[in-house]
């Protein structure tokens, strides 16, 4: 609400004026994207003008109603629910490095995923989750449980998302929508695939 936003007005102005926020990393020279969250120049000018004129609250009668968020699944009842198989204890303070958990799909045949959504267990402690797909190597048994980053493979990855990934399935962070693909689009999960949950916990 206004009381939450007002102390940050100058910072908000600078972050949107320099296009640091909202974050968008795709190169605009290579096409248009359906999930482009960048502000238009007119929207940026409106925010800058509002802050420069004193960041006044305005007439509360003009406020739109607060959004209503569904209690259950945003994508409707899923065909399959795949759940992390172990709990993780959060310390009361300090910084927690990203944790990685392998969760086997136990699929006996290839599946195509059109919709996917992450439901986190504790909203106060989970900052974000990224789920990657790991295809089984020939003769490899499915993994399960927490994986130290050093034990993840090196097929793909970066410093914050170690390898052994065949691509992202779905992610969740504040403001991120579920995976909802158009008719005729889907992501492949090969039989025997394992899902690698990268979870960022906060104290």
Secondary structure as UniProt FT lines:
FT   HELIX           2..6
FT   TURN            7..8
FT   HELIX           9..17
FT   TURN            18..19
FT   HELIX           28..30
FT   TURN            34..35
FT   HELIX           41..52
FT   TURN            53..54
FT   HELIX           60..62
FT   TURN            74..75
FT   STRAND          99..104
FT   STRAND          111..113
FT   STRAND          115..116
FT   TURN            123..125
FT   STRAND          126..134
FT   TURN            138..139
FT   STRAND          145..146
FT   HELIX           149..151
FT   STRAND          168..173
FT   TURN            174..175
FT   STRAND          179..180
FT   TURN            183..184
FT   STRAND          187..189
FT   TURN            191..192
FT   STRAND          194..201
//
